[in-house]
């Protein structure tokens, strides 16, 4: 007769709970096999954590779920890496800022044009870094972006070294999955002062 220690009972309970959660998720996934959200949820992380322990107990459907989840996870990761690389090869500065002007993303061209490295600006106020003083037109730009989802025009900005530059600036409102304003994508193209 096997003596069950508290630790062994806990492990059996965790395994049963995880197996129950896995079976519930599998039933949902069988109803919607194309639903990548089911594959990418927290359950997959738990399964990855305990895969070797569970592998022996999984039936063929559970194995298929796990394998397809892994493939989907790798595809999403690859897509994100490719998109990130594209943002860093363009010559325009791409800045994503929150609705309260906090810098959320700063690409390599923004580093080149304005002089600050991404780690220096992330989380900081775009208004404080890029303008000598608040411009009256900023309020109008924000109102336009929030109302029409877009604004375009020339702006004078400053670099890390205090140099004033002129940029062709395009501001686009980025909305969340519920169509609520989430952030603003600013794309700046430096204008050559000798172009006139």
C-alpha positions as CSV (number, residue, x, y, z in Angstrom):
1,X,0.0,0.0,0.0
2,X,1.4,3.4,-1.0
3,X,1.5,6.1,1.6
4,X,0.4,9.5,0.2
5,X,2.4,12.4,1.6
6,X,0.9,15.9,1.5
7,X,3.3,16.8,-1.3
8,X,2.2,13.8,-3.4
9,X,-1.5,14.6,-2.8
10,X,-0.9,18.2,-3.8
11,X,0.9,17.1,-7.0
12,X,-2.0,14.7,-7.9
13,X,-4.5,17.5,-7.2
14,X,-2.6,19.9,-9.4
15,X,-2.4,17.3,-12.2
16,X,-6.1,16.6,-12.0
17,X,-7.0,20.3,-12.0
18,X,-4.7,21.0,-14.9
19,X,-6.1,18.0,-16.8
20,X,-9.7,19.2,-16.1
21,X,-8.7,22.7,-17.4
22,X,-7.1,21.2,-20.4
23,X,-10.2,19.1,-21.2
24,X,-12.4,22.2,-20.9
25,X,-10.1,24.1,-23.2
26,X,-9.9,21.2,-25.6
27,X,-13.7,21.0,-25.8
28,X,-13.8,24.8,-26.6
29,X,-11.1,24.4,-29.2
30,X,-12.8,21.5,-30.8
31,X,-15.9,23.7,-31.3
32,X,-13.6,26.5,-32.8
33,X,-10.4,24.9,-34.0
34,X,-9.4,28.1,-35.9
35,X,-9.6,30.3,-32.7
36,X,-6.0,31.2,-32.1
37,X,-6.9,33.0,-28.8
38,X,-7.8,29.6,-27.3
39,X,-4.4,28.3,-28.3
40,X,-2.5,31.3,-27.0
41,X,-4.1,31.7,-23.6
42,X,-2.6,31.1,-20.2
43,X,-3.5,27.4,-20.4
44,X,-0.9,26.9,-23.0
45,X,1.7,28.4,-20.7
46,X,0.7,25.9,-17.9
47,X,0.8,23.0,-20.4
48,X,4.3,24.1,-21.5
49,X,5.4,24.3,-17.9
50,X,4.4,20.7,-17.1
51,X,4.6,19.2,-20.6
52,X,6.8,16.2,-19.8
53,X,4.7,15.3,-16.9
54,X,1.5,15.5,-18.9
55,X,2.7,14.1,-22.2
56,X,2.2,10.5,-21.2
57,X,-1.4,11.1,-20.2
58,X,-2.5,13.2,-23.2
59,X,-4.8,11.7,-25.8
60,X,-4.2,12.4,-29.6
61,X,-6.6,15.4,-29.6
62,X,-4.7,17.0,-26.7
63,X,-1.4,16.4,-28.5
64,X,-2.8,18.0,-31.7
65,X,-4.0,21.0,-29.6
66,X,-0.6,21.5,-28.1
67,X,1.3,21.1,-31.3
68,X,-1.0,23.4,-33.3
69,X,-0.7,25.9,-30.4
70,X,3.1,25.8,-30.6
71,X,3.0,26.4,-34.4
72,X,0.6,29.4,-33.9
73,X,2.8,30.8,-31.1
74,X,5.9,30.6,-33.3
75,X,4.1,32.2,-36.3
76,X,2.9,35.1,-34.1
77,X,6.3,35.6,-32.7
78,X,7.9,35.6,-36.1
79,X,5.3,38.1,-37.4
80,X,6.0,40.5,-34.5
81,X,9.8,40.3,-35.0
82,X,9.4,41.0,-38.8
83,X,7.1,44.0,-38.1
84,X,9.5,45.4,-35.5
85,X,12.4,45.0,-38.0
86,X,10.4,46.9,-40.6
87,X,9.8,49.8,-38.3
88,X,13.5,50.2,-37.7
89,X,14.6,50.2,-41.4
90,X,12.3,53.1,-42.5
91,X,13.9,56.6,-42.7
92,X,11.0,58.3,-40.9
93,X,10.9,58.8,-37.2
94,X,8.0,56.6,-35.8
95,X,6.8,57.5,-32.4
96,X,3.9,56.0,-30.5
97,X,2.6,58.1,-27.7
98,X,-0.2,57.7,-25.2
99,X,-3.1,60.1,-25.2
100,X,-1.4,61.9,-22.4
101,X,1.8,62.3,-24.6
102,X,3.9,59.6,-22.9
103,X,6.3,58.0,-25.3
104,X,5.5,54.3,-25.8
105,X,7.6,53.5,-28.9
106,X,10.6,55.2,-30.5
107,X,12.2,53.7,-33.6
108,X,15.9,53.8,-34.8
109,X,15.1,56.7,-37.2
110,X,13.7,58.7,-34.3
111,X,17.0,58.1,-32.5
112,X,18.9,59.3,-35.5
113,X,16.7,62.4,-36.2
114,X,16.2,63.6,-32.6
115,X,19.4,62.2,-30.9
116,X,17.8,60.4,-28.0
117,X,18.1,56.6,-27.6
118,X,14.8,54.8,-27.1
119,X,15.7,53.9,-23.5
120,X,16.2,57.6,-22.7
121,X,12.7,58.6,-23.9
122,X,10.3,55.7,-23.2
123,X,7.8,56.8,-20.6
124,X,8.7,60.4,-20.9
125,X,6.5,63.3,-22.2
126,X,6.9,63.9,-25.9
127,X,5.9,67.6,-25.3
128,X,8.7,68.1,-22.9
129,X,11.4,66.5,-25.0
130,X,10.4,67.7,-28.5
131,X,9.3,71.2,-28.0
132,X,10.9,74.3,-26.4
133,X,7.5,75.3,-25.1
134,X,3.9,74.1,-25.5
135,X,2.5,75.3,-28.8
136,X,-1.0,76.7,-29.0
137,X,-1.5,74.5,-32.1
138,X,-1.0,71.3,-30.1
139,X,-4.5,71.5,-28.6
140,X,-5.9,71.9,-32.1
141,X,-3.8,69.0,-33.4
142,X,-5.1,66.7,-30.6
143,X,-8.7,67.8,-31.2
144,X,-8.3,67.1,-34.9
145,X,-6.7,63.7,-34.3
146,X,-9.4,62.7,-31.8
147,X,-12.2,63.9,-34.1
148,X,-10.9,62.8,-37.5
149,X,-8.3,60.1,-36.6
150,X,-5.6,62.0,-38.5
151,X,-3.6,65.2,-38.8
152,X,-0.8,66.3,-41.1
153,X,1.4,69.4,-41.2
154,X,4.8,70.9,-40.6
155,X,6.0,71.3,-37.0
156,X,9.1,72.7,-35.5
157,X,10.7,70.3,-33.0
158,X,14.0,70.3,-31.1
159,X,16.7,67.6,-30.9
160,X,18.5,66.3,-27.8
161,X,21.2,68.9,-28.5
162,X,18.8,71.9,-28.7
163,X,18.9,72.2,-32.5
164,X,15.5,73.3,-34.0
165,X,14.4,71.2,-37.0
166,X,11.3,71.2,-39.2
167,X,9.4,68.0,-39.8
168,X,6.5,67.0,-41.9
169,X,4.4,65.3,-39.2
170,X,1.6,62.8,-39.7
171,X,-0.5,61.9,-36.6
172,X,-2.8,58.9,-36.7
173,X,-5.2,57.8,-33.9
174,X,-4.8,54.2,-33.0
175,X,-7.9,52.6,-31.6
176,X,-8.3,49.4,-29.4
177,X,-10.4,46.4,-30.3
178,X,-13.5,48.3,-28.9
179,X,-12.8,51.3,-31.2
180,X,-11.8,53.5,-28.2
181,X,-8.8,55.8,-28.7
182,X,-5.7,54.0,-27.5
183,X,-2.6,56.0,-28.6
184,X,-1.3,58.2,-31.4
185,X,1.2,57.1,-34.0
186,X,3.4,60.1,-35.1
187,X,5.5,59.7,-38.2
188,X,8.0,62.6,-38.7
189,X,10.0,63.2,-41.9
190,X,12.8,65.7,-41.4
191,X,12.6,68.5,-43.9
192,X,15.9,69.7,-45.5
193,X,16.1,73.5,-44.8
194,X,17.8,73.9,-48.2
195,X,14.9,72.5,-50.2
196,X,13.4,76.0,-51.0
